[in-house]
């Protein structure tokens, strides 16, 4: 059996889908599946929870196989150009594919697709058009507020709710708003699977959402992701306090410089907590104390403490912003950070005893 494709297109497609390969209990899912059918060459990577598929034009016979060592094939194909031939040879249980183009050849052992899981298909309930790279940029801003939790898998997900794209891990929350995508019914997708949106080019990408899966599709590329089941009834409107006792603007760059200084002084600490006394940020490491004066405008009487790495992550969400606003209700209430654009971050304070600020309760 023999088929023909453009060598560069085949290599580019392999590079795109190979990013979705992971270690898997069925070793077959650590490799790329290739199907030649009806004038199309389809390359697929899957881990059962997602399917990343790239399609390119092809000619010739219809046949399928799974590479035994995808890395070796990718390594060889980067040197191929022009019209490439793929020939499948099978003798009993021994299957091999011969790839050749302009005098260069590579012969690789392959496996049958008999045990490969088929890509699921379901009727869509929601339909949207979006720009995949722009959506990925939004996701990158908020995905720091996720964590792996076996009992609550939704904490590792990105939540799509109206114009909001947001994440929450039980200790912090991050939100990015944009009217370019406004979903009718909320859903949650695993943040790690969404990193594969990098396989899409700028332009129109179709998003369809069904009962169990969400599918991103553009010309020649498709990403199907299994939805996460919500483990809570958390609503964004109730999770983020809308009122505050104090709100004051802060220069983001200066605050980040202060946090980085204290971070450098926290070496060896398992839980570096920073105390804000209304004028300065203070950190104690052993018998040493470090502080940075913080120029804050307006009323600033509530003292509170926070986890240093969490604050550092939150400030990165506001990259490019000159000024942010910090809102607090009390030393025990969530700390809310907002900007004039579309970002909101929330982190829980560290609860300190009144008699000694450094004694974390």
Buried (B, 14 or more C-beta within 10 A) or exposed (E): BEBBBBBBBBBBBBBBBBEBBEEEEEEBBBBBBBBBEEEBBBBBBBBEBBBBBBBBEBEBBEBBBBBBEBEEBBEBBBEBBEEBBBBBEBEEEEBBBBBBBEEBEBEBEBBEBEEBBEBEEEEBEBEBEBBBBBBBEBBBBBBBBBBEEEEBBBBBBBBBBBBBBBBBBEBBBBBBBBEEBEBEEEBBBBBBBBBBBEBBEEEEBBBBBBEEBBBBBBEBBBBBBBBBEBBEEBEBEEBBBEEBEBBBBBBBEEBBEBBBBBBEBBEEBEEBBBBBBEEBBBBBBEEEEBBBEBEBEEEBEBBBBBBBBBBBBBBBBBEEBEEBBBBBBEBEBBBBBBBEEBBBBBBBBBEBEEEEBEEEE
